Structure formats: structure tokens, C-alpha cells
Amino acid sequence: MNYKYILLALVVAGACSKPASDLESKKKELDEALNEMITLKEKVSKLETEIRAIDPTFAKNRNAVLITLLPVEEKPFEHYIDVRGAIESNKNVTLSSMSGGKIERVLVKEGQPVSAGQTLVSIEADVLRNSISEVKTSLELAETVYQKQEKLWQQKIGTEVQYLQAKNNKEAMEKKLKTLYSQLDQTIIKAPFAGAIDKVDALVGEMASPGMPLVRMVNPGDMYVKADVSEDYIGKFSAGDKVEILLPSFGTKTSSTISSVGNVINPENRTFRVELKFNSNINAKPNQVAVVSFRDYINNKVISVPTKIIQRDNQGQFVFVTEKKDDSLIARKVYIKSGLSYQGRTEVLEGLEGHDTVINEGFRELTEGAEVKIASQSSEKEITSN
């Protein structure tokens, strides 16, 4: 009996007798139709069993359902969660001027590689240079006076106050000159590390002010992935754990490890920060989207079956196995207790043993006690692809 047509007829009948006005009512009608189908399948199964008990030839007069079998075994089962993250760089900085003034020169362009200490932008500093020249002249005089006063003081000529004043004047000029050179250095924006110019905002002739963005540069060789994970998974991960990183824009995956796990919960979204090492050989960009697969569960020895073969009736979840009866092979329900599911497989915590064989293909056409015929035995490769 084809239960797909029964289900379709029930849904259509329900829709005709009571038109659905919104999504919730349609979902309710579908649930009712599914429950009716389950009840009908159980009734059919019961009737077939009762008829076979009275007429042993009944099963032989019916067409056997063609099935495939899948042996089960205990092996590790892993569960992963996927978290959306982003690629970050420890060397992705925006450089600005520490002093105001007119931009004199822009020595780089976007995409240009630069070395550490290379000059990128210079601010006009004629006033500072003139001040440095004046202070240098004054310093030369101060040094001459100090040297002469020092010799006189060694000969006990003059007063100590004159000597100390000459010394103080010279040292003050030296410090002032050093300050002016520091200020002059602030008018030159240099690369803090080797990398590449990502963006140039500076324009020759434009007035720069302290904090104004001039150049952004990045080093693509020092990147990592950050992801915000729900607080529900606190304690599930630790530094050194292996993860998989998917770059959707490239369609590529790479393996990595957790470098650090945050200890603070973000009160706005109830997440904690996890940072991961990133393979610099991949030509990724800062702020690029990355999907991280974290393993949050592992059972080292458990039976798992394809999720699609698990069905439910009024007594709970079940799968079909085969049983020899007289000269026929029949289907029998085995009720199970399931655990987590991942990538089309579900762990079976109770109900199956390592030597059992479950029905894979053809399970949807079966009822309890239905006669079956084995087409082939499914391989693990086939199950994975399904």
C-alpha cells in the first residue's frame, strides 16, 4: 500500500473541508494528517498480522517489499556546531598624524608593499625647521660660553653661579633642540611594520589634524579568526582543540586549532569570544566571513544509523529490522532511544546491538510483519552519500 497517496488524500480532504487561512492552521492540519496516517499504518499492520495467523498463505499472495540492509556497528560519533566568525589581522592599522599641518607629500599608493620604517606621508614643517636652526645657533653660543666658563671656574676665576648658569643654558638648549626634533619626526608618518598599503586618504595640500586617518596598511601574514560562541557552550572548548574553518566566498576548508577562549560573557548577545589560528597561505582578507565548526560532543563507542530511517508512531521512535518466519523474511519494528544527530546520522543509545542489521532502502513502504525481499546490502559509503 502506498501511504504517500493516503497522506496526500488526507491533506487535500482536510484542506477542502476546512480551508486554512494562515500558516499555523496549515501546520496543524498537516500534523493531524500525519497522526491519522500513523494510526492507519498501525491498523493495516495489525490486520495483516491477524490475517496471516488465520491464513498462512496470505503473505505469499502479496508482493514482498524490496529492501536493502545496513549492518550496524559501534564506532565514534561526533557532533559539531557551526558558528559564523570573521578573519582579523593583528597588523591591520590606520595611521594618522600626531600634529596638525598641510600635507606636503604622499609617497605611497594603494596596493603598494612597504617595509618597516618607510616614509608614507609627510606634513609641512618649515616653521619647525626654522626653529631648529635658531636653536642650533643658540646652542652653539651656549656651548662656547659654557666651555669658557668651565675653564675659568676650574682656575677659580668667576663665581659658581656664573658657571651653573652657563651649564644650565647649554643643557636647556640641548633639550629644546631634542624636543623640536621629536616634533619634526611627528610630521613624518612611517610604516610601523612591513606590509601593504590598503587605503590612502591623504591628499597633497589638504590640512591634516591630530587623529585624522591618512593611510591604512595591513600585513596579511598575521591573521586569525574570531568567533562569538553562545554561552550555552561554556566549558565545551579549550585552547588547542581542533576545528574546521570554511571560507564560503572561496568554498574552501582548512583545519586549525583554538588559540584562546574568552573568559567574559558579552551581556548584549550572551556570547564569549574564541580566537583561532589561521593559515596564512590562504589568500584571505581581513573582515572576510568564516564559518567555524566546533566539536561540542563525542561518544567514542556508540551505534549510529542514518537519520532518515528513524520513524515514529504512538509508542515512540523505531527502525525496521528483518526477522525469519517460516519460509519468509518479514519486517519487525525495533523501538530505540536516539541521541544527537549530525550530517544525516543519529546515535542510537538504546534498542540496537552491534550485531543487528537494519533496513535502509524501502523502509517507508513497510509495516510490522510485512514480507520483504533483500535487494542488496548497503555499504557505509552508500549511506554516507545518502
Secondary structure, 3 states (H helix, E strand, C coil): CCHHHHHHHHHHHHHHHCCCCCHHHHHHHHHHHHHHHHHHHHHHHHHHHHHHHHCCCCHHHCCCEEEEEEECCEEEEEEEEEEEEEEEECCEEEEECCCCEEEEEECCCCCCEECCCCEEEEECCHHHHHHHHHHHHHHHHHHHHHHHHHHHHHCCCCCHHHHHHHHHHHHHHHHHHHHHHHHHHCCEEECCCCEEEEEECCCCCCEECCCCEEEEEECCCCEEEEEEEEHHHCCCCCCCCEEEEEECCCCEEEEEEEEEECCCCECCCCEEEEEEECCCCCCCCCCCEEEEEEEEEEEEEEEEEEHHHCEEECCEEEEEEEEEECCEEEEEEEECEEEEEECCEEEEEECCCCCCEEECCCHHHCCCCCEEEEEEECCHHHHHHC
